[in-house]
Amino acid sequence: MHRHDCASLKRANPARMLPAEWVLDANAAFEVDIRLKAFDRQGLLRDVSDVIAKDRLDVLRVNTESRGEYAHMQLTVRIRELQQLARLLARLQHVQNMIEVSRG
């Protein structure tokens, strides 16, 4: 595989060339790590889970740690398209007591 503007490709023997194209799988998904920081409270994990469930996303991993008045969470979710990720990050930001939401 070469880029169309590759110098090696321009010097190559045309008889040795084979056509190729990328096929994107519409069902492909990718894993995304998300970091959350919030003021700790009862029901926080439930509320975060509800937001994720509304988009019918798969949660692959969850790690939650309370440090003083703060809760730190790291989630891994399976995303099918970037718009889904943007929507999820925006919705998580609106969870009560949420301080910070980021990819991580």
Residue pairs with C-beta under 8 A, 6 or more apart in sequence:
1 20
2 8
2 9
2 12
3 9
27 80
28 80
29 78
29 79
29 80
30 78
30 79
31 60
31 76
31 77
31 78
31 79
32 76
32 77
32 78
32 79
32 85
32 103
33 74
33 75
33 76
33 103
33 104
34 74
34 75
34 76
34 77
34 88
34 89
34 92
34 101
34 102
34 103
34 104
35 72
35 73
35 74
35 100
35 101
35 102
35 103
35 104
36 48
36 71
36 72
36 73
36 74
36 75
36 92
36 98
36 100
36 101
37 70
37 71
37 72
37 73
37 98
37 99
37 100
38 44
38 70
38 71
38 73
38 95
38 97
38 98
38 99
38 100
39 69
39 70
39 71
39 97
39 99
40 66
40 68
40 69
40 70
40 71
40 97
41 71
41 96
41 97
44 71
44 95
44 96
44 97
45 62
45 64
45 73
47 95
47 96
48 73
48 75
48 92
48 95
49 59
51 88
51 91
51 92
51 95
52 59
52 75
52 77
52 88
54 91
55 84
55 87
55 88
55 91
57 77
57 78
57 79
57 84
57 88
58 77
58 78
59 75
59 76
59 77
60 76
60 77
60 78
61 74
61 75
61 76
62 73
62 74
62 75
62 76
63 73
63 74
63 75
64 71
64 72
64 73
65 71
65 72
65 73
66 72
70 99
74 104
77 88
79 85
79 88
85 103
89 101
89 102
89 103
92 98
92 101
93 101
